[in-house]
Amino acid sequence: MDVTVSLLPPIMDRTASSDGSVSIDGSGSSDGSISSDGSGADLGSSPDVAVVIDVLRATSVMATALAAGAAEIITCLEIEQARQWKTRLGGDALLCGERQCKRIEGFDLGNSPGEYSAQIVRGRTLVLTTTNGTRAINAARHAGRVVTASFLNLSAVVDSLAGAGTVMLVCAGTDGETTGEDTLLAGAMAEACQQKFAANLIGQGSATALAAWQSFRQSGVSLAKHLRETAGGRNLVRYGFESDLDRCAMIDSLNEIPTQVDADPAAFVSRR
């Protein structure tokens, strides 16, 4: 298994390397090319599995919602696209998401895991759009298989990678900047893949993420406290969402693996 960490959603061409592996340093494609639609948000040279990471908070919300019984999560880049899907799906669908941490006006739910209780989401389709996480999903949607990871389902996702030849861990970042919380989870997953599957870690992004995780483990600081010290964590505290940090730090509290079942738009259901 070859594991690459993209510290930001990748911009890649559609030509795989000679050995079929994918390797970038987290800042874009090796040749600076962009996607076919010009958005720079398409993973063209596909790994076997892309794992999308947005710890604070989209991928934590997705795992929480599916664990609470949501039937499906449809992810959208833009607010208007989400509204159109809500109209198409009808009354039982829920509009979910945020811009700049806050629930979007007129939406049913925001981007706090605590909002996604079984009483509210069980059996319902969620239409989700977020500032960063759904953009990272869009970038990864053409990989051979796409799943999302958080600290909540860390071990379950790692176990699901058994047998994959190439894996890319795609960090969402924040507004085009790398984030400590996503890098940290990518490092935890990279280390676990090394230990479980003797994985080869490819590229500078993988080295950076692994070093971040190892430094955190040696620090003795709790994960929730560490998340409070990241840029994303400080944003949540500033907007009144500090309790989300405790929820997003509950390592291995869930076994659900949000798994993509459609790419246009990217839609996810629960796998275990």
Backbone torsions as a table, in degrees:
resi	resn	phi	psi	omega
1	MET	NA	131.2	172.1
2	ASP	-106.4	127.7	-178.9
3	VAL	-117.5	126.8	176.5
4	THR	-118.3	139.3	174.7
5	VAL	-108.1	122.7	172.2
6	SER	-100.3	111.5	-174.2
7	LEU	-72.4	-13.3	170.7
8	LEU	-138.5	159.7	176.7
9	PRO	-54.5	129.8	-170.5
10	PRO	-78.7	152.6	168.2
11	ILE	-113.2	115.9	-171.5
12	MET	-136.3	153.3	174.7
13	ASP	-83.0	-178.1	-176.8
14	ARG	-102.9	21.1	179.5
15	THR	-114.3	116.4	179.0
16	ALA	-72.1	158.3	175.7
17	SER	-68.5	170.0	-173.3
18	SER	-60.8	-28.0	-179.6
19	ASP	-99.0	6.4	176.9
20	GLY	84.0	-2.6	-178.4
21	SER	-86.3	166.6	179.4
22	VAL	-119.8	130.1	-179.3
23	SER	-150.5	114.0	172.1
24	ILE	-134.9	170.1	-174.5
25	ASP	-98.3	7.9	177.9
26	GLY	96.1	-4.5	-177.7
27	SER	-110.3	0.9	179.8
28	GLY	141.3	-170.9	-177.6
29	SER	-78.0	161.6	-178.3
30	SER	-65.1	-25.2	-177.7
31	ASP	-113.8	7.6	176.3
32	GLY	76.1	10.2	-178.3
33	SER	-73.0	162.9	179.0
34	ILE	-119.0	174.5	-176.4
35	SER	-73.6	169.2	-174.8
36	SER	-64.0	-27.3	-179.0
37	ASP	-94.1	4.5	175.5
38	GLY	80.3	1.3	-175.1
39	SER	-84.5	-16.3	-174.3
40	GLY	70.0	23.9	-174.4
41	ALA	-131.8	48.5	-177.9
42	ASP	-142.8	127.6	179.2
43	LEU	-88.5	99.8	-171.8
44	GLY	-87.4	-43.7	-176.7
45	SER	-89.3	94.1	-158.0
46	SER	-81.8	126.3	167.2
47	PRO	-73.7	166.8	174.9
48	ASP	-59.7	-43.3	-179.3
49	VAL	-136.4	132.8	167.9
50	ALA	-109.1	130.7	178.4
51	VAL	-112.6	113.4	-177.6
52	VAL	-91.6	134.1	-174.6
53	ILE	-124.9	120.8	168.8
54	ASP	-142.7	80.2	-171.8
55	VAL	-54.8	-42.7	-177.9
56	LEU	-117.2	83.4	14.7
57	ARG	-147.1	-0.2	-166.7
58	ALA	-58.0	-47.3	-175.7
59	THR	-76.7	-21.9	170.9
60	SER	-69.8	-41.3	177.4
61	VAL	-63.3	-43.4	-177.3
62	MET	-61.7	-44.9	178.4
63	ALA	-64.0	-41.6	-179.9
64	THR	-63.4	-45.2	-177.6
65	ALA	-64.2	-44.3	-179.8
66	LEU	-68.7	-34.7	176.0
67	ALA	-65.2	-29.2	179.1
68	ALA	-83.5	0.8	173.3
69	GLY	103.2	8.5	174.8
70	ALA	-57.2	141.4	-175.7
71	ALA	-76.9	-39.5	-174.4
72	GLU	-162.5	151.4	174.1
73	ILE	-123.4	118.3	175.6
74	ILE	-99.2	125.1	-176.8
75	THR	-104.0	139.4	-176.1
76	CYS	-130.6	146.6	177.1
77	LEU	-73.2	-43.6	-169.2
78	GLU	-117.6	155.0	-179.2
79	ILE	-61.5	-45.2	-177.3
80	GLU	-65.1	-37.1	175.8
81	GLN	-60.6	-41.8	178.4
82	ALA	-63.4	-42.1	178.7
83	ARG	-61.9	-40.2	179.9
84	GLN	-64.1	-40.2	178.4
85	TRP	-67.1	-38.8	176.0
86	LYS	-58.5	-44.4	178.8
87	THR	-62.8	-42.7	-179.0
88	ARG	-64.5	-38.9	-175.4
89	LEU	-80.8	-26.8	177.4
90	GLY	97.8	-168.9	-165.5
91	GLY	-64.9	-30.9	-175.4
92	ASP	-77.6	-18.4	-179.7
93	ALA	-70.2	146.9	179.7
94	LEU	-112.0	133.3	173.1
95	LEU	-85.9	125.6	-172.9
96	CYS	-134.6	145.7	172.3
97	GLY	143.6	-174.5	-175.4
98	GLU	-149.2	162.4	163.8
99	ARG	-134.9	127.6	-177.3
100	GLN	53.4	45.7	174.5
101	CYS	80.0	-20.3	-171.8
102	LYS	-98.0	146.5	175.9
103	ARG	-56.2	138.0	179.9
104	ILE	-73.2	137.6	-178.8
105	GLU	-56.0	130.1	179.5
106	GLY	86.6	-5.4	179.4
107	PHE	-84.0	155.7	-177.8
108	ASP	-77.4	-38.9	-176.7
109	LEU	-136.1	155.9	175.8
110	GLY	-94.9	-136.1	-175.6
111	ASN	-128.0	32.6	176.5
112	SER	-102.8	126.8	-179.1
113	PRO	-54.6	-33.4	-177.8
114	GLY	-64.7	-17.1	178.5
115	GLU	-76.3	-18.7	-167.9
116	TYR	-98.1	66.1	179.0
117	SER	-83.9	159.7	178.3
118	ALA	-60.1	-36.5	-179.6
119	GLN	-58.6	-32.6	-176.3
120	ILE	-92.6	-41.1	-167.8
121	VAL	-106.6	-12.1	-174.0
122	ARG	-56.3	127.6	176.4
123	GLY	76.6	4.4	-174.2
124	ARG	-110.0	153.6	174.5
125	THR	-89.2	133.3	178.8
126	LEU	-106.7	136.6	174.7
127	VAL	-111.4	113.7	-167.6
128	LEU	-117.8	131.8	170.5
129	THR	-137.9	132.8	-179.2
130	THR	-134.2	169.3	-176.2
131	THR	-63.7	-41.5	-172.8
132	ASN	-124.3	-41.3	-171.8
133	GLY	-63.7	-44.9	-178.2
134	THR	-71.5	-22.5	173.5
135	ARG	-70.6	-39.1	176.3
136	ALA	-65.0	-39.0	176.3
137	ILE	-60.6	-44.0	178.9
138	ASN	-59.5	-38.6	179.5
139	ALA	-64.6	-31.1	-173.1
140	ALA	-99.2	-0.8	-163.0
141	ARG	-67.2	-15.8	-178.6
142	HIS	-101.1	12.3	172.1
143	ALA	-66.5	165.0	-179.5
144	GLY	-57.6	-42.3	173.3
145	ARG	-142.3	142.7	-179.5
146	VAL	-126.0	127.2	173.9
147	VAL	-130.6	164.9	175.7
148	THR	-118.8	148.2	-174.8
149	ALA	-130.9	149.5	172.7
150	SER	-144.2	176.1	173.5
151	PHE	-65.1	-25.0	-178.3
152	LEU	-63.0	-35.5	-177.1
153	ASN	-122.3	27.7	-175.6
154	LEU	-50.0	-57.9	-174.4
155	SER	-67.6	-37.4	179.4
156	ALA	-61.9	-42.3	179.8
157	VAL	-67.2	-44.3	179.1
158	VAL	-58.1	-46.3	-179.8
159	ASP	-59.4	-34.2	-178.0
160	SER	-70.2	-12.4	-178.2
161	LEU	-84.3	-4.8	-179.2
162	ALA	-53.9	130.6	178.0
163	GLY	91.0	-9.3	178.6
164	ALA	-73.6	141.6	177.7
165	GLY	-85.5	-45.4	179.3
166	THR	-129.0	133.1	-178.5
167	VAL	-129.8	132.0	172.3
168	MET	-116.6	126.8	174.5
169	LEU	-95.1	113.2	-172.0
170	VAL	-104.8	108.9	179.0
171	CYS	-85.5	136.5	-176.9
172	ALA	-73.7	-36.8	-174.5
173	GLY	68.0	-173.0	179.1
174	THR	-135.5	115.2	176.7
175	ASP	51.4	42.9	176.6
176	GLY	82.5	4.9	178.1
177	GLU	-114.4	145.6	177.3
178	THR	-66.8	152.5	-179.4
179	THR	-125.1	141.0	-177.2
180	GLY	-63.2	-36.1	-176.5
181	GLU	-69.8	-39.5	178.5
182	ASP	-70.4	-41.4	177.4
183	THR	-60.0	-39.4	-178.9
184	LEU	-63.4	-47.5	179.6
185	LEU	-65.1	-39.8	177.3
186	ALA	-59.3	-39.7	177.6
187	GLY	-65.0	-41.0	177.4
188	ALA	-61.9	-41.6	179.7
189	MET	-69.8	-39.6	178.6
190	ALA	-61.7	-44.8	178.6
191	GLU	-62.7	-43.1	179.8
192	ALA	-62.6	-38.5	178.1
193	CYS	-66.5	-36.3	174.5
194	GLN	-61.2	-46.5	-174.6
195	GLN	-71.8	-39.6	-175.3
196	LYS	-84.6	-37.2	-169.9
197	PHE	-122.7	7.0	-175.6
198	ALA	52.0	43.0	-176.0
199	ALA	-68.5	147.4	170.7
200	ASN	-89.5	128.2	178.0
201	LEU	-94.4	123.2	-171.9
202	ILE	-107.8	130.8	168.4
203	GLY	90.1	164.9	-177.7
204	GLN	-67.9	-34.4	178.4
205	GLY	-58.7	-39.8	178.9
206	SER	-66.3	-41.8	179.3
207	ALA	-64.6	-41.4	179.7
208	THR	-63.5	-45.5	-178.7
209	ALA	-65.2	-44.2	180.0
210	LEU	-62.0	-42.6	179.2
211	ALA	-62.8	-38.8	179.3
212	ALA	-63.5	-43.4	-179.3
213	TRP	-67.0	-43.5	-179.7
214	GLN	-65.3	-38.1	176.4
215	SER	-64.4	-41.3	178.1
216	PHE	-62.7	-46.9	-178.5
217	ARG	-59.4	-36.2	-179.4
218	GLN	-76.7	-16.4	-175.2
219	SER	-75.2	-26.7	-177.6
220	GLY	78.0	2.4	178.8
221	VAL	-80.3	143.2	177.1
222	SER	-68.1	155.2	-179.2
223	LEU	-64.2	-42.0	-179.9
224	ALA	-59.8	-42.4	178.7
225	LYS	-65.6	-40.8	179.3
226	HIS	-62.8	-41.5	179.4
227	LEU	-61.3	-33.4	178.0
228	ARG	-64.1	-22.5	-176.4
229	GLU	-93.2	-4.5	178.1
230	THR	-83.8	163.9	178.1
231	ALA	-60.1	-43.4	178.5
232	GLY	-63.5	-40.2	178.1
233	GLY	-64.1	-42.3	178.9
234	ARG	-63.6	-36.7	176.2
235	ASN	-60.2	-45.3	-178.5
236	LEU	-65.1	-40.9	177.3
237	VAL	-61.4	-42.9	-177.8
238	ARG	-61.8	-34.6	-178.0
239	TYR	-95.7	8.4	174.2
240	GLY	88.9	19.5	-177.5
241	PHE	-111.6	34.3	-176.0
242	GLU	-60.9	-34.5	-179.1
243	SER	-62.9	-24.3	177.3
244	ASP	-62.5	-29.5	-178.0
245	LEU	-65.2	-38.4	177.7
246	ASP	-66.4	-41.1	179.7
247	ARG	-64.9	-42.4	-177.0
248	CYS	-73.7	-11.1	-179.3
249	ALA	-97.7	7.5	-177.3
250	MET	-83.2	84.8	-172.7
251	ILE	-62.4	131.2	174.9
252	ASP	57.7	34.0	177.0
253	SER	-84.2	-12.1	-178.5
254	LEU	-131.7	153.8	176.5
255	ASN	-110.6	-6.5	-178.6
256	GLU	-67.2	140.2	176.4
257	ILE	-120.5	101.7	175.2
258	PRO	-59.9	119.7	-171.7
259	THR	-125.4	129.2	-176.4
260	GLN	-70.5	133.6	177.9
261	VAL	-119.5	-8.0	176.3
262	ASP	-152.6	150.2	-172.9
263	ALA	-107.5	-17.5	-173.3
264	ASP	-134.4	88.3	-5.4
265	PRO	-77.3	168.8	-178.6
266	ALA	-68.9	123.9	-179.1
267	ALA	-123.3	143.5	-172.6
268	PHE	-129.5	143.8	170.9
269	VAL	-128.4	172.7	-178.0
270	SER	-85.0	134.8	169.2
271	ARG	-128.1	152.6	176.6
272	ARG	-123.9	NA	NA
